[in-house]
């Protein structure tokens, strides 16, 4: 995510397509390697006034219900594993 006074841009990468400046742990990620962002919020919004003190939360509950059972609907491997114990 790139968050500036002019807007916010977000990228996502397949595991086998992580840009070298990230996977090599460069001091500064090179945005030119990222391609088009999957989200691009810009415009007349005063981003500095409305967005501050943000936290990023990573939910590692892939097979849980927080995301609407997305993984379970598509064959979550942990569901069949867990079912064998209960």
Buried (B, 14 or more C-beta within 10 A) or exposed (E): EBBEEEBBBEBEBEEEEEBEBBEEEEEEBEEEBBEEBEEEBEEEEEBEEEBEEEEEEEEEEEBBEEEEEEBBEEEBEEBEEEEEEE
